[in-house]
């Protein structure tokens, strides 16, 4: 069996690849894994070092917008897990064109190539941000899409393209929509690794607005477990929410991170709120739980503790990344 993983050198994609190649998923015990990654600023071959010597791994540096390359890699592929995306909201607000190009057009190329190659299953990995913001309750999968940032709008667009390929052509594609991920190897522009690495360096952390925006936190291992359940047993054409079951305000999250590194609130720098900042996200996971037996297995307390420890112990991984970002910002 051959699995094509797009964006497999990124945070979530690389975790999925490492899990496949270390025997976490029985269905893929002998699978060949082909990773396609453009290696933009957030893609990092170092994320695959734990499995780099596996004879079942093939790494290809390339762009999902390269239709010829994607078509070539799709031949002989049984399963596609599509992680590749531009995913940072702040960057999308500053410059949205790359998000539309990669997330929308790139997904179109990928799905067309999968259709042409008669691939057995495609899992399109999306986000809860496509639903917009919700004051109370939780979104089911059939809730209208009301994205509020260029990033989430581009992901909603790619979801609709994926749906159309199933409805029009019968492509066996499933869509997953996850809540906020955290864990090791996450690029230090996202809130948890940014705050942890800043605090470890004695730098203040930027807290948007009043800090009362609410997010549901999902450990990357639980997310990838959910994705694999969908890959193995999900019904083609269906959408599955994947959540972690831990809703926190950004202020509460900040307090927990300060406590984890032994700092106090004097290390917090309030900053102007993000444009169009969604107030609350919350996904209903009844469908994936009932149909596929999913439930989060990593408690937030355990997951946060292990994540902070990982960043404390792996400065050699994140320090060069932060230095590169800082240098780019001064150009």
Helices and strands as residue ranges (DSSP letters): E 2-6, H 11-21, G 26-28, E 32-37, G 45-51, E 57-61, H 67-74, E 79-82, H 89-94, H 97-99, I 100-105, H 106-116, E 121-127, G 128-131, H 150-169, E 173-178, E 180-182, H 191-200, E 205-208, E 214-219, H 220-233, E 239-242, E 246-249, H 250-261, G 265-267, E 268-271, H 286-292, H 300-313, H 315-329
